[in-house]
Amino acid sequence: MISRREILQRGIAATSLPLVAAVAWAQPQTAHAKALEHPSLYKVLFDTRFAASRSFGRDAQWRGQPAHGFDGDITQIWYHDLHPRWQKGPAAIAGLTAHGALFCLERLAWDVGMRVTHRAEQKYDGHEPLYSWVIAPRA
């Protein structure tokens, strides 16, 4: 049985995706604007431990974004997906995760000239805050 709290959490997570996506797709005010004329998110990450994050991931998939879930540890995603991709060049990612995953991804992104361009804390009852975020090339 789905509780009222879970419905509210899913609703908040689902409404966060357009904001996150709009930040990732915003036209940068630099000489690279032509190259990024039609940028898209390489990946949307969500933490499967949290209902709101799972809902965020489902919404991303529904919108046609490549979404990938993980259980709190981003090591496998980093070694087998993000690191090889970022070695080829920057690629924007977004997500709704706990602070630990965001912290690690933010530090790893610095090495390839990317940074967190959007971060918003989302508070839910019963667990730590989650953060909706976008990591994209530096403008």
Z-matrix of the N, CA and C atoms (Angstrom, degrees):
N
C 1 1.447
C 2 1.522 1 108.71
N 3 1.278 2 116.78 1 127.87
C 4 1.458 3 122.17 2 179.94
C 5 1.527 4 108.95 3 -83.12
N 6 1.329 5 115.30 4 129.75
C 7 1.463 6 119.88 5 -178.93
C 8 1.529 7 110.27 6 -86.39
N 9 1.294 8 115.63 7 164.77
C 10 1.465 9 121.56 8 177.29
C 11 1.532 10 110.61 9 -60.78
N 12 1.320 11 116.11 10 -38.77
C 13 1.461 12 121.39 11 179.46
C 14 1.535 13 110.56 12 -60.43
N 15 1.326 14 116.76 13 -44.24
C 16 1.466 15 120.72 14 -179.12
C 17 1.532 16 111.21 15 -65.67
N 18 1.318 17 117.14 16 -37.08
C 19 1.468 18 120.41 17 176.82
C 20 1.522 19 110.25 18 -64.24
N 21 1.329 20 117.06 19 -43.21
C 22 1.467 21 120.61 20 177.75
C 23 1.526 22 111.29 21 -63.73
N 24 1.327 23 117.89 22 -42.24
C 25 1.461 24 121.16 23 178.77
C 26 1.524 25 111.04 24 -61.73
N 27 1.313 26 116.50 25 -43.84
C 28 1.464 27 119.87 26 179.58
C 29 1.525 28 111.10 27 -64.94
N 30 1.318 29 115.68 28 -39.27
C 31 1.466 30 119.24 29 179.07
C 32 1.518 31 112.14 30 -63.38
N 33 1.327 32 116.12 31 -42.88
C 34 1.467 33 119.97 32 178.92
C 35 1.520 34 110.09 33 -65.27
N 36 1.320 35 117.17 34 -43.47
C 37 1.468 36 119.95 35 179.67
C 38 1.525 37 110.88 36 -63.40
N 39 1.309 38 117.26 37 -42.50
C 40 1.461 39 120.35 38 -178.87
C 41 1.524 40 112.14 39 -65.71
N 42 1.323 41 116.49 40 -36.14
C 43 1.462 42 118.64 41 179.70
C 44 1.517 43 112.17 42 -76.55
N 45 1.324 44 118.62 43 -14.34
C 46 1.466 45 121.19 44 178.04
C 47 1.518 46 112.33 45 -76.25
N 48 1.338 47 118.69 46 -29.43
C 49 1.465 48 120.87 47 -174.75
C 50 1.519 49 113.45 48 -59.56
N 51 1.340 50 120.91 49 -45.31
C 52 1.470 51 117.79 50 178.70
C 53 1.522 52 112.74 51 -60.08
N 54 1.327 53 117.66 52 -36.94
C 55 1.462 54 120.63 53 177.66
C 56 1.519 55 110.32 54 -64.24
N 57 1.323 56 116.63 55 -47.12
C 58 1.453 57 121.37 56 -179.85
C 59 1.530 58 110.15 57 -62.42
N 60 1.318 59 116.80 58 -45.54
C 61 1.464 60 120.41 59 -179.15
C 62 1.523 61 111.33 60 -65.25
N 63 1.318 62 118.04 61 -39.05
C 64 1.465 63 120.69 62 179.89
C 65 1.521 64 111.09 63 -62.89
N 66 1.320 65 117.16 64 -37.87
C 67 1.461 66 119.98 65 177.66
C 68 1.521 67 109.93 66 -65.76
N 69 1.326 68 117.39 67 -41.70
C 70 1.465 69 120.49 68 -178.52
C 71 1.516 70 111.49 69 -67.26
N 72 1.330 71 117.31 70 -32.40
C 73 1.460 72 120.36 71 -175.89
C 74 1.522 73 113.28 72 -94.02
N 75 1.324 74 117.32 73 -0.07
C 76 1.465 75 120.48 74 -178.63
C 77 1.528 76 110.30 75 -62.35
N 78 1.316 77 116.70 76 141.05
C 79 1.457 78 121.81 77 178.88
C 80 1.524 79 109.89 78 -69.86
N 81 1.321 80 118.95 79 121.97
C 82 1.453 81 119.67 80 176.79
C 83 1.523 82 110.13 81 -73.13
N 84 1.309 83 116.61 82 151.08
C 85 1.458 84 122.01 83 -178.77
C 86 1.522 85 109.71 84 -95.32
N 87 1.324 86 117.56 85 54.48
C 88 1.452 87 122.37 86 -178.89
C 89 1.519 88 109.84 87 -134.92
N 90 1.330 89 114.50 88 179.22
C 91 1.460 90 119.92 89 177.57
C 92 1.525 91 111.72 90 -67.22
N 93 1.309 92 117.33 91 -16.71
C 94 1.463 93 120.57 92 -179.32
C 95 1.532 94 112.55 93 -83.93
N 96 1.322 95 117.67 94 3.42
C 97 1.461 96 121.21 95 -176.88
C 98 1.522 97 111.52 96 -57.54
N 99 1.325 98 118.63 97 -38.64
C 100 1.464 99 121.70 98 179.26
C 101 1.520 100 111.10 99 -61.98
N 102 1.337 101 116.17 100 -43.77
C 103 1.465 102 120.50 101 -178.80
C 104 1.526 103 111.61 102 -66.11
N 105 1.317 104 116.83 103 -28.82
C 106 1.464 105 121.34 104 -177.88
C 107 1.520 106 112.08 105 -103.62
N 108 1.330 107 116.47 106 25.56
C 109 1.460 108 120.32 107 -174.82
C 110 1.529 109 112.93 108 -57.87
N 111 1.317 110 116.61 109 -38.05
C 112 1.466 111 120.62 110 178.10
C 113 1.523 112 109.96 111 -127.36
N 114 1.329 113 117.19 112 60.59
C 115 1.466 114 118.35 113 -178.41
C 116 1.528 115 110.64 114 -71.56
N 117 1.296 116 115.69 115 153.89
C 118 1.463 117 120.50 116 173.67
C 119 1.517 118 108.31 117 -138.35
N 120 1.296 119 115.62 118 163.03
C 121 1.449 120 119.95 119 178.86
C 122 1.522 121 109.20 120 -76.02
N 123 1.293 122 115.31 121 133.14
C 124 1.465 123 120.05 122 176.19
C 125 1.522 124 109.87 123 -70.41
N 126 1.324 125 116.15 124 -40.40
C 127 1.453 126 120.46 125 -176.81
C 128 1.513 127 110.32 126 -157.09
N 129 1.325 128 116.56 127 147.42
C 130 1.460 129 123.51 128 171.75
C 131 1.524 130 106.10 129 -114.09
N 132 1.318 131 116.70 130 124.02
C 133 1.467 132 121.81 131 -177.43
C 134 1.522 133 110.58 132 -106.31
N 135 1.322 134 115.75 133 141.43
C 136 1.464 135 120.29 134 177.31
C 137 1.522 136 109.80 135 -143.30
N 138 1.315 137 115.36 136 147.42
C 139 1.455 138 122.80 137 -177.49
C 140 1.527 139 109.11 138 -91.96
N 141 1.312 140 116.83 139 114.74
C 142 1.468 141 121.54 140 -174.58
C 143 1.522 142 113.30 141 -69.98
N 144 1.330 143 118.20 142 -7.60
C 145 1.468 144 120.73 143 178.85
C 146 1.523 145 112.71 144 -74.48
N 147 1.346 146 117.29 145 -16.93
C 148 1.458 147 121.21 146 -173.33
C 149 1.535 148 110.71 147 -120.35
N 150 1.335 149 116.16 148 131.78
C 151 1.467 150 121.32 149 -178.78
C 152 1.523 151 111.77 150 -58.63
N 153 1.311 152 117.81 151 -42.53
C 154 1.467 153 120.93 152 -179.04
C 155 1.524 154 110.85 153 -63.31
N 156 1.309 155 116.83 154 -39.24
C 157 1.455 156 120.80 155 179.77
C 158 1.533 157 110.72 156 -69.83
N 159 1.324 158 117.17 157 -39.90
C 160 1.473 159 120.08 158 176.33
C 161 1.527 160 110.32 159 -61.94
N 162 1.322 161 117.17 160 -40.31
C 163 1.453 162 121.50 161 177.74
C 164 1.530 163 110.78 162 -63.34
N 165 1.315 164 116.04 163 -41.14
C 166 1.468 165 122.11 164 176.34
C 167 1.532 166 109.91 165 -58.55
N 168 1.325 167 116.26 166 -44.90
C 169 1.464 168 120.81 167 178.47
C 170 1.519 169 112.41 168 -63.36
N 171 1.323 170 117.17 169 -41.96
C 172 1.476 171 120.29 170 177.79
C 173 1.523 172 110.95 171 -63.14
N 174 1.334 173 116.19 172 -40.46
C 175 1.454 174 120.17 173 179.01
C 176 1.528 175 110.63 174 -64.77
N 177 1.315 176 116.50 175 -40.16
C 178 1.470 177 120.36 176 177.85
C 179 1.529 178 110.39 177 -61.74
N 180 1.327 179 116.73 178 -44.07
C 181 1.464 180 120.55 179 178.38
C 182 1.519 181 110.71 180 -63.63
N 183 1.315 182 116.86 181 -41.31
C 184 1.457 183 121.02 182 178.86
C 185 1.529 184 110.76 183 -60.19
N 186 1.334 185 116.54 184 -35.24
C 187 1.460 186 121.77 185 179.52
C 188 1.525 187 112.56 186 -82.71
N 189 1.331 188 116.81 187 3.61
C 190 1.454 189 120.86 188 177.07
C 191 1.515 190 115.29 189 86.93
N 192 1.319 191 117.61 190 11.64
C 193 1.466 192 120.86 191 178.55
C 194 1.532 193 109.66 192 -86.33
N 195 1.333 194 117.55 193 144.47
C 196 1.463 195 119.78 194 176.01
C 197 1.529 196 109.78 195 -75.25
N 198 1.314 197 117.21 196 105.58
C 199 1.470 198 121.98 197 -176.13
C 200 1.528 199 109.77 198 -104.60
N 201 1.327 200 115.47 199 147.02
C 202 1.459 201 121.03 200 -179.30
C 203 1.528 202 108.74 201 -139.54
N 204 1.318 203 116.34 202 125.12
C 205 1.456 204 121.56 203 178.84
C 206 1.515 205 111.66 204 -94.46
N 207 1.321 206 116.20 205 153.87
C 208 1.457 207 122.70 206 176.00
C 209 1.519 208 107.97 207 -147.85
N 210 1.322 209 116.22 208 163.80
C 211 1.473 210 119.60 209 -174.41
C 212 1.525 211 113.16 210 -104.81
N 213 1.318 212 117.73 211 44.31
C 214 1.452 213 121.71 212 176.65
C 215 1.514 214 114.13 213 99.47
N 216 1.322 215 118.17 214 -22.94
C 217 1.459 216 122.49 215 -178.56
C 218 1.528 217 109.14 216 -112.16
N 219 1.330 218 116.45 217 115.59
C 220 1.468 219 120.00 218 -176.48
C 221 1.526 220 113.57 219 -89.56
N 222 1.330 221 117.46 220 6.24
C 223 1.462 222 121.07 221 -175.50
C 224 1.526 223 112.42 222 -54.45
N 225 1.322 224 117.72 223 -49.36
C 226 1.467 225 120.54 224 -177.80
C 227 1.528 226 111.77 225 -64.23
N 228 1.319 227 116.49 226 -41.78
C 229 1.471 228 119.89 227 178.15
C 230 1.525 229 109.39 228 -62.89
N 231 1.311 230 116.51 229 -41.04
C 232 1.468 231 120.28 230 -179.04
C 233 1.528 232 110.55 231 -63.77
N 234 1.324 233 117.82 232 -54.41
C 235 1.461 234 120.63 233 -174.23
C 236 1.520 235 113.84 234 -69.00
N 237 1.323 236 117.15 235 -36.86
C 238 1.464 237 119.92 236 -172.48
C 239 1.523 238 114.52 237 -99.67
N 240 1.330 239 117.70 238 -8.40
C 241 1.457 240 118.94 239 -176.20
C 242 1.529 241 112.39 240 -135.91
N 243 1.322 242 117.65 241 -66.36
C 244 1.462 243 120.36 242 -172.63
C 245 1.521 244 113.91 243 -66.23
N 246 1.317 245 117.56 244 -46.88
C 247 1.461 246 119.45 245 -177.82
C 248 1.535 247 111.87 246 -59.46
N 249 1.352 248 119.04 247 -50.30
C 250 1.466 249 118.32 248 177.50
C 251 1.537 250 112.63 249 -60.75
N 252 1.330 251 116.96 250 -37.34
C 253 1.467 252 119.26 251 179.97
C 254 1.523 253 111.34 252 -68.42
N 255 1.316 254 117.05 253 -44.21
C 256 1.462 255 120.67 254 -178.39
C 257 1.524 256 112.36 255 -70.11
N 258 1.316 257 118.31 256 -20.52
C 259 1.462 258 119.84 257 174.85
C 260 1.523 259 110.74 258 -67.86
N 261 1.319 260 117.15 259 -25.12
C 262 1.466 261 122.45 260 177.30
C 263 1.519 262 111.54 261 -81.62
N 264 1.324 263 117.36 262 -19.78
C 265 1.458 264 122.89 263 -179.03
C 266 1.511 265 110.73 264 146.64
N 267 1.328 266 116.95 265 165.05
C 268 1.464 267 120.82 266 -178.30
C 269 1.533 268 112.02 267 -61.66
N 270 1.316 269 115.10 268 144.96
C 271 1.461 270 122.54 269 175.61
C 272 1.517 271 107.29 270 -146.51
N 273 1.314 272 116.69 271 124.31
C 274 1.471 273 121.53 272 -176.64
C 275 1.520 274 111.29 273 -68.01
N 276 1.330 275 114.70 274 140.61
C 277 1.459 276 121.73 275 174.68
C 278 1.523 277 108.32 276 -131.89
N 279 1.317 278 116.06 277 160.14
C 280 1.459 279 121.68 278 178.21
C 281 1.521 280 108.05 279 -141.08
N 282 1.323 281 116.40 280 165.40
C 283 1.446 282 118.13 281 178.14
C 284 1.506 283 114.14 282 -174.99
N 285 1.318 284 114.14 283 173.38
C 286 1.461 285 123.62 284 172.01
C 287 1.521 286 104.97 285 -132.34
N 288 1.337 287 116.04 286 102.76
C 289 1.456 288 121.46 287 -172.43
C 290 1.525 289 110.63 288 -141.03
N 291 1.315 290 115.09 289 172.86
C 292 1.462 291 120.88 290 172.07
C 293 1.529 292 108.65 291 -74.69
N 294 1.321 293 115.18 292 169.11
C 295 1.466 294 120.74 293 -175.93
C 296 1.528 295 113.19 294 -60.14
N 297 1.317 296 118.59 295 -39.18
C 298 1.466 297 121.71 296 -175.94
C 299 1.516 298 113.09 297 -58.03
N 300 1.316 299 117.04 298 -47.58
C 301 1.467 300 120.42 299 179.84
C 302 1.518 301 110.72 300 -65.35
N 303 1.325 302 116.83 301 -42.73
C 304 1.460 303 120.24 302 178.82
C 305 1.523 304 110.62 303 -62.21
N 306 1.317 305 117.31 304 -43.50
C 307 1.461 306 121.52 305 179.86
C 308 1.534 307 110.45 306 -58.24
N 309 1.323 308 117.62 307 -49.21
C 310 1.467 309 121.44 308 -179.64
C 311 1.527 310 111.39 309 -62.27
N 312 1.320 311 117.35 310 -47.13
C 313 1.468 312 120.41 311 -179.42
C 314 1.525 313 111.55 312 -62.89
N 315 1.327 314 116.28 313 -39.09
C 316 1.464 315 120.13 314 179.14
C 317 1.530 316 110.52 315 -60.92
N 318 1.321 317 117.39 316 -45.94
C 319 1.464 318 121.22 317 -179.69
C 320 1.524 319 111.26 318 -65.86
N 321 1.312 320 117.91 319 -41.17
C 322 1.460 321 121.17 320 179.38
C 323 1.526 322 111.67 321 -67.27
N 324 1.314 323 116.87 322 -33.19
C 325 1.470 324 121.36 323 -179.30
C 326 1.523 325 111.62 324 -67.99
N 327 1.312 326 117.43 325 -30.04
C 328 1.468 327 120.70 326 -179.50
C 329 1.531 328 111.12 327 -56.67
N 330 1.333 329 117.02 328 -36.68
C 331 1.463 330 121.29 329 -177.19
C 332 1.522 331 113.41 330 -65.19
N 333 1.311 332 117.39 331 -19.69
C 334 1.468 333 120.20 332 179.98
C 335 1.526 334 111.47 333 -114.75
N 336 1.324 335 116.76 334 21.19
C 337 1.462 336 120.93 335 174.89
C 338 1.510 337 114.75 336 74.61
N 339 1.326 338 116.89 337 27.84
C 340 1.460 339 120.40 338 178.46
C 341 1.520 340 108.80 339 -117.13
N 342 1.339 341 115.36 340 162.56
C 343 1.460 342 120.42 341 -179.17
C 344 1.525 343 109.29 342 -150.67
N 345 1.319 344 115.43 343 168.91
C 346 1.458 345 120.83 344 174.80
C 347 1.529 346 107.11 345 -75.94
N 348 1.323 347 116.72 346 119.86
C 349 1.465 348 120.79 347 -179.80
C 350 1.518 349 111.66 348 -101.88
N 351 1.321 350 117.25 349 -13.42
C 352 1.470 351 122.68 350 177.09
C 353 1.521 352 107.67 351 -148.89
N 354 1.331 353 115.64 352 135.73
C 355 1.465 354 121.22 353 175.26
C 356 1.515 355 107.37 354 -149.84
N 357 1.321 356 116.79 355 126.56
C 358 1.461 357 121.33 356 177.50
C 359 1.524 358 108.94 357 -139.30
N 360 1.310 359 115.97 358 129.26
C 361 1.464 360 120.83 359 179.03
C 362 1.516 361 109.61 360 -78.51
N 363 1.323 362 115.75 361 134.53
C 364 1.464 363 122.89 362 177.50
C 365 1.526 364 106.81 363 -118.86
N 366 1.339 365 118.12 364 116.67
C 367 1.465 366 121.24 365 -178.21
C 368 1.525 367 110.02 366 -97.70
N 369 1.332 368 114.51 367 135.37
C 370 1.454 369 122.20 368 178.61
C 371 1.515 370 108.48 369 -133.04
N 372 1.326 371 116.50 370 147.37
C 373 1.455 372 120.49 371 176.36
C 374 1.520 373 110.04 372 -70.37
N 375 1.305 374 116.08 373 141.63
C 376 1.452 375 120.11 374 172.06
C 377 1.514 376 115.79 375 93.61
N 378 1.316 377 119.85 376 -9.08
C 379 1.458 378 120.36 377 176.65
C 380 1.517 379 111.15 378 -158.22
N 381 1.310 380 114.94 379 174.25
C 382 1.461 381 121.06 380 -177.74
C 383 1.530 382 111.10 381 -60.76
N 384 1.319 383 117.21 382 159.44
C 385 1.469 384 119.00 383 177.49
C 386 1.532 385 110.83 384 -64.01
N 387 1.308 386 115.46 385 150.65
C 388 1.462 387 121.73 386 173.46
C 389 1.522 388 107.46 387 -109.20
N 390 1.302 389 116.46 388 160.13
C 391 1.457 390 121.48 389 -179.10
C 392 1.515 391 109.35 390 -126.34
N 393 1.339 392 115.84 391 127.40
C 394 1.461 393 119.29 392 168.80
C 395 1.526 394 104.94 393 -88.76
N 396 1.328 395 116.51 394 138.49
C 397 1.451 396 119.71 395 -173.21
C 398 1.528 397 111.18 396 -154.14
N 399 1.322 398 113.76 397 161.36
C 400 1.461 399 122.02 398 172.28
C 401 1.520 400 106.38 399 -133.29
N 402 1.316 401 116.61 400 133.32
C 403 1.462 402 122.50 401 171.48
C 404 1.526 403 105.80 402 -113.75
N 405 1.314 404 115.70 403 123.22
C 406 1.461 405 120.32 404 -175.37
C 407 1.529 406 109.72 405 -143.56
N 408 1.331 407 117.05 406 168.11
C 409 1.475 408 119.61 407 177.43
C 410 1.514 409 111.22 408 -57.41
N 411 1.318 410 115.68 409 146.83
C 412 1.468 411 120.55 410 177.99
C 413 1.512 412 109.09 411 -64.50
N 414 1.327 413 115.30 412 136.37
C 415 1.461 414 119.63 413 179.44
C 416 1.507 415 110.38 414 -85.53
